[in-house]
C-alpha cells in the first residue's frame, strides 16, 4: 500500500471518529424521546390492554 493511500485511509478514519463523537447527543435525545413515548403510550393503553388480556384468558379458560 502506498504512503499516500495510507494517509488517506487514516484521514478518513479520523473524520469518522470525530463525526461519531459529535452525534452522541442526538442519539441520547432520540433514546430519551423513545423511552418517553413508550411510557406515555403504556400509561394510556395499559389498562385497556390489561382488560383485553384478562377477557381473552377468561374466554380460553372458560371461566
Order of alpha helices (4+ residues) and beta strands (2+ residues): alpha
